[in-house]
Amino acid sequence: MDKRTEPYILHEEPGLKKYCACGLSKNKPYCDGSHHGTGMHSYKVEIEEKRTVAICGCGQSKSKPFCDGSHLSL
């Protein structure tokens, strides 16, 4: 699993998004199903309107899948 210290900044369109929770996806920050069989699930987020989001890349956020700035203290 690669370590990232900064968030993924994404310009999302409306719709259901699935973000990686296991760290195994080859398409981070999006889920590619690599978690199957691990007991983990993706973070499912309904984006209501076009907006920019910051998705946690360091794994330390208390508001996953969104960044809360925890990477600043690493």
C-alpha positions as CSV (number, residue, x, y, z in Angstrom):
1,M,0.0,0.0,0.0
2,D,1.5,3.4,-1.0
3,K,1.5,6.2,1.6
4,R,0.2,9.5,0.6
5,T,0.4,12.6,2.9
6,E,-1.9,14.9,0.9
7,P,-5.6,14.7,0.0
8,Y,-6.9,13.9,-3.4
9,I,-8.6,17.0,-4.7
10,L,-11.5,16.0,-7.0
11,H,-14.0,18.0,-9.1
12,E,-17.0,15.7,-8.8
13,E,-20.2,15.6,-10.8
14,P,-23.5,14.6,-9.1
15,G,-24.1,11.0,-8.4
16,L,-23.0,8.1,-6.2
17,K,-19.2,7.9,-5.6
18,K,-17.4,5.0,-4.1
19,Y,-14.1,5.8,-2.5
20,C,-11.4,3.3,-1.4
21,A,-11.4,2.4,2.3
22,C,-9.0,-0.6,2.2
23,G,-6.0,1.0,0.5
24,L,-5.8,-1.8,-2.1
25,S,-7.4,-0.1,-5.0
26,K,-5.3,0.5,-8.1
27,N,-7.6,3.5,-8.9
28,K,-7.3,5.5,-5.7
29,P,-9.1,7.4,-4.4
30,Y,-11.9,5.4,-6.1
31,C,-12.8,1.9,-5.1
32,D,-12.1,-0.8,-7.7
33,G,-13.4,-3.7,-5.7
34,S,-10.0,-4.9,-4.4
35,H,-11.5,-5.1,-0.9
36,H,-13.7,-8.0,-1.8
37,G,-13.0,-10.9,0.6
38,T,-11.4,-8.6,3.3
39,G,-14.5,-7.8,5.2
40,M,-14.1,-4.1,4.4
41,H,-16.5,-1.9,2.3
42,S,-16.0,1.2,0.2
43,Y,-17.1,4.7,1.4
44,K,-20.3,5.5,-0.5
45,V,-21.0,9.2,-0.9
46,E,-23.9,10.7,-2.8
47,I,-22.7,14.0,-4.4
48,E,-25.8,16.2,-4.7
49,E,-24.4,18.9,-6.9
50,K,-21.2,19.6,-8.9
51,R,-18.4,20.4,-6.3
52,T,-14.8,20.0,-5.4
53,V,-14.0,17.6,-2.6
54,A,-10.8,16.7,-0.7
55,I,-10.6,12.9,-0.1
56,C,-8.3,11.7,2.7
57,G,-5.0,10.3,1.3
58,C,-3.1,9.8,4.6
59,G,-5.6,7.5,6.3
60,Q,-5.7,9.6,9.5
61,S,-8.8,11.7,9.0
62,K,-11.6,11.5,11.6
63,S,-14.2,12.3,8.9
64,K,-13.3,9.8,6.2
65,P,-13.5,9.7,3.3
66,F,-13.1,13.4,3.5
67,C,-9.9,15.2,4.6
68,D,-10.0,16.9,7.9
69,G,-6.4,18.3,7.8
70,S,-4.8,15.4,9.9
71,H,-2.0,15.1,7.3
72,L,-0.7,18.5,8.4
73,S,0.5,16.9,11.7
74,L,2.2,13.9,10.2
